[in-house]
């Protein structure tokens, strides 16, 4: 008699199911062995297998291919800056570009001498940098002491403002810069553009017919900390410090050493209006001494009084421009200025911009600027109505919005 199994079909199904699982495992295993790594794997730290392909991507300049340029700019950009001065301001701009623009790769290049940075900019060793207006004027307009051609440097936009802080001590009995004592010692961080000193002070002293080593002497220091320490040690009578407003370094220095009775001198010189007409790279600005340093006020000297309710001081000011050179592609510079224009609200939150914000109708260069627009910047300014061939005065209403043409004027009811 045959024994009849109670669950013959169940055993068969179970066996087939187990075989299916085994087959699936083997299939996945062999598939993994044959799978090539995804492009993103190039960015896993220490991954080496296909790393050469990423290097080749840059070496072959594949980032210049149209399909890449349309959505991203992979071409490496070098951003030059002066160490101990522009570190934070340049990093703020770089961070904004990386997060908001099509540019994917930016390298910071540190310089100790502004003359070297300008020279490298003209030779396209760097593509972006912040350069104060007086130095651009010196190299391009006045063409001083150089065999290099700096006409290749191009303007993008004006962002930061720099201020000349002229600080003395009450015991030196200097109450203004109109009547400086003979052989007065001036402490500076040299800009290494001229053999000695600082261009800004040279421009002021030359205008007042003062001669170096006759009417005044430079005392030079390598960096900010050495300059401050030299001032504390009475190694000179007037400290010339180029900073921002507010400037955290001058704030901390004056606040920590309030017992020294520092005096920040106003910028007042004879024939001041003529000075600004002939030295168009400068202008004056008003700063609040309550913000410059804590516990600095009240102060009284040279027949004037400053207190918490009357804190405004006239000071010399000049612009710091973002510049490039002619060899940089138009698409790159167009994207740079577009990004900053669209991010002005963010830029105005930078500490250095708090009391001197920029506006979307105020980013175009000064008419006396001695360098030309970059073609990419020119295209943007024209599209936004800053530059136009139309003579219609109503074009001013389109600045920052759209190009001013007969059509756009008519479309907006200005004809």
C-alpha positions in Angstrom: 0.0 0.0 0.0 1.4 3.4 -1.0 1.7 6.2 1.5 0.2 9.4 0.2 2.0 12.6 1.2 -0.2 15.2 2.7 1.5 18.4 1.3 3.3 17.5 -1.9 2.7 20.8 -3.6 3.9 22.9 -0.6 7.3 21.1 -0.6 7.7 21.8 -4.3 6.8 25.5 -4.0 9.2 25.9 -1.1 12.1 24.3 -3.1 11.4 26.5 -6.0 11.3 29.6 -3.8 14.7 28.7 -2.2 16.2 28.2 -5.6 14.9 31.6 -6.8 16.5 33.3 -3.8 19.8 31.6 -4.4 19.7 32.6 -8.0 18.9 36.2 -7.1 21.8 36.4 -4.7 24.3 35.0 -7.2 23.0 37.4 -9.9 23.4 40.5 -7.7 26.9 39.3 -6.6 28.2 39.0 -10.2 26.5 42.2 -11.3 28.3 44.1 -8.6 31.6 42.8 -9.7 30.9 44.1 -13.2 29.4 47.5 -12.2 31.5 50.6 -13.0 31.6 53.4 -10.4 29.3 56.4 -10.8 30.8 59.8 -11.6 30.0 61.1 -8.1 32.3 58.4 -6.7 35.2 60.6 -7.8 34.5 62.9 -4.9 34.7 60.2 -2.2 37.8 60.9 -0.1 40.8 58.7 -0.9 39.0 57.0 -3.8 41.7 56.2 -6.3 40.4 53.8 -9.0 39.1 56.3 -11.6 40.7 59.5 -10.1 42.7 60.1 -13.2 39.6 60.7 -15.2 38.7 63.7 -13.0 42.1 65.2 -13.5 41.8 64.6 -17.2 38.5 66.5 -17.2 40.4 69.6 -16.1 43.6 69.0 -18.1 41.7 68.6 -21.4 39.6 71.6 -20.5 36.4 69.7 -21.0 34.7 72.3 -18.9 34.8 74.6 -22.0 32.4 72.3 -23.8 29.1 73.9 -24.6 27.0 71.5 -22.6 29.0 72.2 -19.4 29.2 76.0 -19.9 25.5 76.2 -20.3 24.7 75.1 -16.7 28.0 75.3 -14.9 31.4 76.9 -15.2 34.0 74.4 -14.3 37.0 76.5 -15.4 39.2 77.1 -12.3 39.2 80.7 -11.2 42.1 82.2 -9.1 41.1 85.0 -6.7 44.0 87.2 -5.5 43.9 88.9 -2.2 46.2 90.8 0.2 46.8 88.8 3.3 46.1 90.4 6.7 43.9 92.9 5.0 41.4 91.4 2.5 41.2 87.8 3.9 37.7 88.2 5.3 36.3 90.5 2.5 37.6 88.3 -0.3 36.3 85.1 1.4 32.8 86.6 1.7 32.7 87.3 -2.0 34.1 83.8 -2.9 31.6 82.1 -0.7 28.8 84.0 -2.4 30.0 83.0 -5.9 30.4 79.3 -5.0 26.9 79.2 -3.5 25.0 81.4 -6.0 26.8 81.4 -9.4 27.6 78.8 -12.1 31.3 78.9 -11.1 32.3 75.7 -9.4 36.0 76.1 -8.6 37.7 79.1 -7.0 41.2 79.2 -5.5 42.4 82.0 -3.2 45.9 83.2 -3.9 47.5 85.2 -1.1 49.8 88.2 -1.8 51.9 90.4 0.5 52.5 93.1 -2.1 49.7 94.7 -4.0 52.1 95.5 -6.9 52.7 91.7 -7.4 48.9 91.1 -7.4 48.3 93.8 -10.0 51.1 92.4 -12.1 49.7 88.9 -12.0 46.3 90.1 -12.8 47.5 91.8 -15.9 49.2 88.5 -17.0 46.1 86.4 -16.2 47.8 84.5 -13.4 44.7 85.4 -11.4 41.3 86.2 -12.7 39.6 88.2 -9.9 40.9 90.5 -7.2 40.0 93.5 -5.0 42.1 96.5 -5.8 41.7 99.9 -4.3 41.1 102.8 -6.7 44.3 104.8 -5.8 46.5 101.8 -6.9 44.7 101.3 -10.1 45.1 105.0 -10.8 48.8 104.9 -10.1 49.5 102.0 -12.5 47.0 102.8 -15.3 46.4 106.5 -15.3 49.7 107.9 -13.9 51.7 104.9 -15.0 54.2 105.3 -12.3 57.5 103.5 -11.8 56.7 100.4 -13.9 57.6 98.9 -17.3 54.5 96.7 -17.3 51.4 97.4 -19.3 48.4 97.4 -17.0 45.8 98.4 -19.6 44.6 94.8 -19.8 43.0 95.1 -16.3 39.2 95.5 -16.6 36.5 96.8 -14.2 33.7 94.6 -12.9 32.0 96.6 -10.1 32.6 98.6 -6.9 31.9 96.9 -3.7 33.8 97.9 -0.6 35.0 101.3 0.7 38.3 101.8 2.4 39.0 104.5 5.0 42.2 106.3 6.1 42.4 106.4 9.9 44.9 109.1 11.0 45.5 108.4 14.7 47.8 110.3 17.1 48.2 110.7 20.9 47.3 113.8 22.8 50.8 114.0 24.3 52.2 114.6 20.8 50.2 117.8 20.5 49.2 117.3 16.9 45.6 118.4 16.5 45.2 118.5 12.7 47.1 117.5 9.5 47.1 121.1 8.2 50.0 122.1 10.3 52.2 119.1 10.9 55.5 119.5 12.9 58.7 119.4 10.9 60.1 115.8 10.5 56.9 114.3 11.9 57.2 110.5 11.9 54.3 108.6 10.2 53.8 104.9 10.9 52.6 102.9 7.9 52.3 99.4 6.5 54.0 100.0 3.2 52.1 99.1 0.0 55.4 98.3 -1.8 54.3 100.2 -4.8 56.9 102.9 -4.4 60.3 102.3 -2.7 58.9 103.6 0.6 55.7 104.5 2.3 52.1 104.5 1.1 50.5 105.9 -2.1 47.6 107.5 -0.2 49.9 109.5 2.1 52.2 110.4 -0.8 49.2 111.9 -2.6 48.2 114.0 0.4 51.7 115.1 1.2 52.5 116.0 -2.4 49.4 118.1 -2.6 50.4 120.0 0.5 53.9 120.4 -0.9 55.5 118.3 1.8 58.8 116.5 1.0 59.6 113.1 2.3 62.6 113.0 4.7 62.4 116.8 4.9 58.9 117.6 6.2 58.0 114.0 7.2 59.5 110.5 7.7 58.0 107.1 7.1 58.3 104.4 9.8 57.4 101.1 8.2 56.1 97.9 9.6 55.5 94.5 8.1 51.9 94.0 9.4 49.0 95.4 11.4 50.2 94.0 14.7 53.7 95.4 14.4 52.2 98.8 13.4 49.9 98.9 16.5 52.8 97.8 18.8 55.1 100.5 17.3 52.4 103.1 18.0 52.1 101.9 21.7 55.9 102.2 22.0 55.9 105.8 20.7 58.0 105.0 17.7 56.1 107.6 15.6 53.6 110.4 16.1 50.8 109.6 13.5 49.5 106.2 12.6 48.1 105.8 9.1 45.8 102.8 9.0 43.7 101.8 5.9 40.7 99.9 7.1 37.0 99.3 6.7 34.1 100.9 8.6 33.4 99.5 11.0 36.8 98.0 11.4 37.2 95.3 14.1 40.9 95.7 14.4 41.0 99.5 15.0 38.0 99.1 17.3 39.8 96.6 19.5 43.1 98.4 19.5 41.6 101.8 20.6 39.2 100.3 23.0 41.8 98.1 24.8 44.3 101.0 25.1 41.9 103.9 25.9 44.4 105.2 28.6 46.7 106.2 25.7 44.4 109.1 24.9 44.2 108.5 21.2 42.9 111.2 18.8 41.5 110.3 15.4 42.2 113.3 13.2 39.6 114.6 10.7 40.6 114.9 7.1 40.9 118.7 6.7 43.6 120.2 4.5 44.1 123.5 2.7 42.3 123.8 -0.6 40.5 120.6 0.1 38.0 121.1 -2.8 41.0 121.3 -5.2 42.5 118.2 -3.8 39.4 116.2 -4.6 39.1 117.7 -8.1 42.7 116.8 -8.9 42.8 113.5 -7.0 39.5 112.0 -8.3 40.3 108.6 -6.7 39.4 110.0 -3.3 36.4 111.5 -1.6 35.4 112.3 2.0 32.9 110.4 4.1 31.4 110.8 7.6 31.8 108.1 10.2 30.2 107.7 13.6 33.0 107.7 16.3 30.6 105.7 18.6 31.0 102.8 16.2 34.8 103.3 15.5 35.7 102.5 19.2 34.0 102.0 22.5 34.6 104.7 25.2 36.6 106.9 22.7 34.2 109.8 23.2 34.1 112.6 24.3 37.0 114.3 22.6 37.9 118.0 22.3 40.8 119.4 20.2 41.6 121.9 17.4 38.6 124.0 18.6 36.1 121.1 17.9 34.2 118.8 20.2 32.9 115.3 19.5 30.6 113.5 21.9 28.0 110.7 21.8 25.4 113.1 20.5 27.7 114.7 18.0 29.9 111.8 16.9 30.4 112.4 13.1 34.0 112.8 11.9 35.0 113.7 8.3 37.5 111.1 7.0 39.2 110.3 3.7 37.7 107.5 1.7 38.2 105.5 -1.5 36.6 102.6 -3.3 37.9 99.1 -3.6 37.0 97.6 -7.0 36.5 94.0 -8.1 38.6 93.7 -11.3 39.6 91.1 -13.8 41.6 91.1 -17.1 40.7 91.0 -20.8 41.7 87.3 -21.2 38.9 86.0 -18.9 35.9 84.7 -20.9 32.9 87.0 -21.1 30.5 84.3 -19.8 32.5 84.0 -16.6 32.5 87.8 -15.8 28.9 88.1 -16.8 27.9 85.4 -14.3 30.1 87.0 -11.6 28.4 90.4 -11.9 24.9 88.9 -12.4 25.4 86.9 -9.1 26.5 89.9 -7.1 23.7 92.1 -8.6 21.1 89.5 -7.6 22.7 89.1 -4.2 23.0 92.8 -3.1 20.8 92.2 -0.1 23.1 89.5 1.1 26.2 91.6 0.4 24.8 94.4 2.4 24.7 92.1 5.4 28.5 91.8 5.4 29.9 93.6 8.4 31.9 96.0 6.2 28.7 97.0 4.4 26.5 97.7 7.3 26.8 101.5 7.3 27.7 101.9 3.6 25.3 99.6 1.7 25.2 99.5 -2.0 22.1 99.7 -4.2 21.1 98.1 -7.4 21.2 101.5 -9.1 24.6 102.5 -7.7 27.0 99.7 -8.7 28.2 101.3 -12.0 31.8 102.7 -12.0 32.8 106.3 -11.4 33.1 108.1 -14.7 36.8 108.9 -13.9 37.7 105.2 -13.6 41.0 104.7 -15.5 40.3 101.2 -16.7 37.7 99.9 -19.1 34.8 97.6 -18.5 35.3 93.9 -19.1 33.2 92.9 -22.1 31.1 90.5 -19.9 30.5 93.3 -17.4 29.7 95.8 -20.2 27.0 93.4 -21.6 25.4 93.1 -18.2 25.4 96.9 -17.6 23.8 97.5 -21.0 21.1 94.8 -20.4 20.3 96.5 -17.0 20.1 100.0 -18.4 23.3 101.4 -16.8 24.7 102.0 -20.3 22.7 103.2 -23.2 23.0 105.0 -26.5 19.6 106.7 -26.0 19.5 110.4 -25.1 16.0 110.2 -23.6 16.4 111.4 -19.9 13.7 108.9 -19.0 16.3 106.1 -19.3 17.1 106.8 -15.7 13.9 105.1 -14.7 15.0 101.9 -16.3 18.4 101.7 -14.6 18.8 98.4 -12.8 15.7 96.9 -14.6 16.1 96.6 -18.3 18.0 97.9 -21.3 17.0 101.4 -22.4 15.9 101.4 -26.0 13.1 103.0 -28.0 11.0 99.9 -27.5 11.5 99.6 -23.8 10.9 103.3 -23.3 7.6 103.0 -25.3 6.6 99.8 -23.5 6.9 101.6 -20.2 5.1 104.7 -21.3 8.2 107.0 -21.4 7.8 108.2 -25.0 
